[in-house]
Amino acid sequence: MKSTVFPLLAAMSLLAPAALPLRAQDAPKPAAAAAANLLPDDAEAAWKEVEKALTPPSPPKEWNEKAPSQEEITKFRTDMGKAAGVSADKAREFYTRFPKHEKAGTAKDYERRMLTAAVNLGVKDREAALKAAGGPPEPENRGPQDELQKKLQEAAQSAMQKQSEGLPAVFAEFEKGVRALQKDHPDRPEIFAALLEIAEGLPAEKALAIAKEIEAAKTEPAMKQQAAGIRKKLERVGKPVAMAFTSTDGRKIDLLEMKGKVVLVDFWATWCGPCVKEIPNVKAAYAKLHDKGFEIVGISFDEDKDALTKFVKNKEMPWAQYFDGEGWGNKYGKEFGIQSIPAMWLIDKQGNLRDLNAREDLVGKVEKLLAEK
């Protein structure tokens, strides 16, 4: 299967001294700002909108097949800068309209961080707003910002040259580049953000070591929280996965009752370009191995049930789908620490989680697990 490290350039393009709280990488773009209020009248619903707006835009799906040019990367950085500006607008509106809310202080911090990101990504007309908001967060004597960002982007692009060798080779190469930069910039949050990306793509043992490293490091709470999520997810390997629900088509699903079968748990969404691109590979594996004991369970991060149902029907995806309409607040996404999609897990015939990165060589991995006694 031909694969590309989809989040790498997105993460590297986003990295700024503000050290944004990186969320799922393959999310839809934030909506453009409107002249009227950007947030709903209910404070809790408004806060959800603020947090949702922190998600960076996805790179074009064409980048899955062809490495982008420098001109394309520059344009994408500009788009990300504009999206960061919209996020800042939402954060400012929140603390202005709900000044006594417990999240008002956090919203002010988000505004500064997102404005800093926008300015660093080239949106010059946000400089005055950043100054009015109090300027960038604590610089902590980090030195020239652009140089490290440039070198991180170069490391990401160099790693992508290994994509023909598979995802593990790409992430291993990227880690080499990041580790070299870490020697001169040991405490920069951009380094830890890159390592978090790497941890998502390395084998479990190496990824767990990175997650623990970041949890113990002197870095920002958002980084530590994300690392803790990765660690908890990795510590599930080799253990049963409890997941029971009624699918969109009425089927009763309970993973603990599916022993004897190899199960792919596919965390995905119809709006996620890389997820959609994987569907032919997943369908091919299902067609080849279903009769031998291979099952699939989809965990949808969609918010529109009708759109999901129509999509599944049109794509002829016969396996069960979980849907709760919460998007990134998805019950199982939160429970199992899913921070980017697609995420594909394999459960063996004993009901234990065996693989967190099933996209690479899916058929081969399933056949190996089916052959186990």
N, C-alpha and C positions, 0 to 999 in steps of 0.2 A: 504494500500500500504506500503510495507516495504521500508524504506528510510534510508540513511546514510548521515551524514554531510560530503560530499565529500571534500570540501575545507579545513577543519580544520587542518588536519595533514600536508597538503601541506603548509598552511600558517605558522603553527608553526615550521615546518622544515626549512622554508625559513627565519624566523625572525632572523635578525642579527643586531648588533649595527649600521650598515649603514642605517637602516630604508629604505629599497628599496621602490621605488614607486610602490606599489602593483597594478597590473593590473588584468584583468580577469583571474580567477583561472583555468579554464578548457581548456587552450590553448594547441596547439601541442608543442612538444619539439623543442627548437631552433636547427637548423642544426649544425652538427659538423664543427669545423673550418677547413678551407682548407689552403693549402700552399699559394695559390694566394690570390688576394684581396677578401675580404668577402663582399664588398659593391659594388653597381653599380656605374657607372661613373657620373651619374646625382646627384647633391648634395641633392636635395629635396627627390628623391627616396632613396638615401642613408640614409638620416635622418629617413625616415619611417622604414627602416630596423633596425636602431639602437633602435628606440622606440619599435618596435615589439620584438626585442631580450630581452627586459626587462621582458617579460612575463615568469613567472616560469613554469617549466614542470608540467604536470599533474601526480598525483599519479596513480599507476596501477588500472585499472577498477575493478580488483578482490577485492580491498579494499572496494568496495560498499557492498560486501556480508560478508566479514570476516575481522575483525580488524587485522592489520598487526603486525608481530612480531617485536621485537626490532632490530633484524638482518635486516629485510626488511626495517625498517625505516632508519637504518644506511646507507644501500645501496642507498636508495632514496635520502638521504641528500648528499651523495657523487655525485650522478648524478646531483643534483641541483647545487652543487658547481662547477662542470665542465661546466654546462650550463651558470652559472654566469661568469665563466672565458671567455667563448666565447662571451658573451655580452660585457665584458670589452674590448676584442680584437676589436670588431666592433666599440665601442666608441672611442678607441684610433686611429683606422684607420680613423675615420671620422674627428677628429680634426687635424690629420696629413695631410690628403689629402685636407681638406677644411678649412684651418686655419683662413680665413677671414669670414667664415660663421657665422651668428648671433648665431647659436647653438653650436659653437665650445667650448665655455666655459662650457656650460651645458654638452657636451660630456665628457670633462675632469672630471667633477664632477661625472658623471655616471661611468666612468672608475674606479675611486677610490672606489665608493660605491659597484660596482659589484665585484671588486677584494677583498674588505673587506668581502663581503658575501662569496666569494669562499673560502677564508682562514678560516673564521669562520665555514664553513661547511666541513672543513677537507682537502681541496686541498692545501697541503703544498708547492707544487712546484710553487704556485702563490705568495709566500711571498716576493720574490725578486722583482717581478713586482709591488707589492703593495708599497714596500719601495721606488722604483724608481718613482712611481706616486705621492709620497708625504705622503704615509701612510694613515691610516684610517681617515675618516672625524672627525670633532670635537667630542671627547668623552663626553664632558660636565660632567665630574666627575660621570659617571653612575655606577661606581663600577664594581664588577665581572660580566662579560657578560654571561658566560655559565650558571650560577646558575639560572638567570631569565628565560633563554631559556628552561632550563630543567624543571622548574616549570610550564612554559606555556605549554610545551608538555604534562606534567603529567595532567594538567587541561583539555587539549583537549581530552586525552585518557579517563579520568574519565567521561567526558561529553558523549563520544561515548557509554558508557555503558547504557545510557538512550535511545538508538535508538529504542528499542522496544516500547517506549512510544510515539514516533513520534518526528519530528523535533523541535517543540516548546520546548519540554522538554529537548532536547539535548542542544539547544542554551541557555536556561535558566540556566542549570547546568554549562555550560561553562562560562556564565557571572558571576556567583557566584564565580568561581575560579579566574577569571581575576580581579574582584573587590577586592578580598582579596589581590592579589598581587599588585594592584594599590596603596594600602595604603602605602607600603614601596617603591614603584617606581612610584610616581605620574606623572613624566614627561618623562618616557621612551617611545620612539616611538613604541616599540614592544607592549606595552599595548594598544596604540591607534589603531595599526594595528589589534590586536585581537578584539577590540571593533567594528571596521569596519566590520569584519567578522560576529560578533554577530548581528549587526544592519541589515545585509542582511537576517537574519533568524527569527527575532522577529516580533510580531505583529506591525502594522504600528505606533501606538501611542508610544510604547516603543522605536522602532527603530528611530523614529523622534527625540526623546529626546536625544538619544545617538549621532546622527548626529550633532545636535546643540551643544552638549557638546564638541565634537571634534573640531567643527568650532571655538568655543570660547577658546579652550585650547592653551597653549603655546607649539605648536608642529610644525613639519615641513610642508611647504606649500603643499607637495604632499598629506599628510594626510588630511589637511583642504580641498583641492580640491576634494578628494574622498568623504569626508563627505558631502560637498556641493552637489555633484551629488546625493547622497543617499537622502538628504533632499528634493531636487527638485523633485525627483521621488516620494517620499512619499506624497508630497504636491499635487500631481496629483490625489490622491485617492478621489473619490466622484465627479470627474469632467470628462467631455467628453474627449475622446482620438481621435484626428484628425490624420487619417492615410489613405491615398488613393494612389493606385498604380495599375499597370498592373502586374498580377502574371506571373510566368514562363510559364504557359499554356495558357496565353492570356486573362484570366478573369479580369474584371474590379472590383477592390475591393475598397470600401469606408466605413470605420467603422461608420461614421456618418449617413450612409444610412441603417445601419443594425439594427436599433431600432426595438424592438419586439423580438429579439433573444438574447441569451446569447452567448458571443463570448470569446473563449480562444485565446489569443495572445501568441504564443509560440516562444520565442527567442531561437534559437538553431543552430546547425551545424552538418554536417555528421561526422566530425572528433572528435566531443565531445562525449566521452564515456558515461557519465551520461545522455546526451541528447538521445543517441541511446537507452539506457536502458529504458528510459521513453516511448518510442514509443508504445510498447504493451499496456501500461496503457492508453495512449491517444487514441489509436485506439479503445480500448474497450469502453471508454467513448463516443466516437463519434458514434460507432455502436449502443449503447444503447439509446443515447439521441438526435441524430441528427434529427430524425423525430419529436421530441418534441420541436425543436427550438434551438438546440445547434449547433454552428458553430465554426470552427477553422481557424485561420490565422497564417501561419508560417512565421517567419522573419529569414531568413537564413544568418548566418555569414560565409558562404562558399566563396571561391574565384574562384572555378571552376564550371561553370554553368552546363556543361555536366555531371560532377560527381554528382552534386546535382540532376539533372533530372533523371539520371539512378537510383540513390539511392531511390528517392521518388517512382519511378515506381516499383522497386523491392520490396519495403516495403509496397506497396499498400496503400499509404497515399493520400486520395482523396481531401484533402483540399488545398486551394491556398497557394502559396509560394512567398514571396518577395525575390528578389535577386538583388544585385547591384555589387557584386564581390569585395567589399571593405574590407571584413573580419571584423576585429575589428573597421574599419573605417566606418562600415555600417551606412547608413543615420539614420535609426530609432534607432539603438543601441546608437548612439551618442546623438540624440535628447532626448531620454528617459532615458539616464544615465545608460544603461545596462553595468555592470562591471564584470559580471560572467554569464555563461550559464550552464545548462538550466535555463531560467527565464520564468515563466508562469503567465500571467496576465488574470484576468477574468473581463469582461465587462458585466454589467447587461442589462436588456431589455430597460432601459431608455438611454442606451449609455454611462453610467458613469463607470469609473474604480472602481472596488470594492475590488479586491484581488490581491496582488502582489506575493503571494506564493501559487499558485494553485496546486503545485505538491502533497501536502498533502491532501488526501481525495478528489481528483478531482471530482469524480462522485457525492459525497455527496454535495459538494459546488455548482456544476452546478444544481443539482436537487433543491436545496434550492432557487437559483436565478430564476429558471424556474417557481417555485411556487409563486413567488411574482406577485402582480397585476401590 
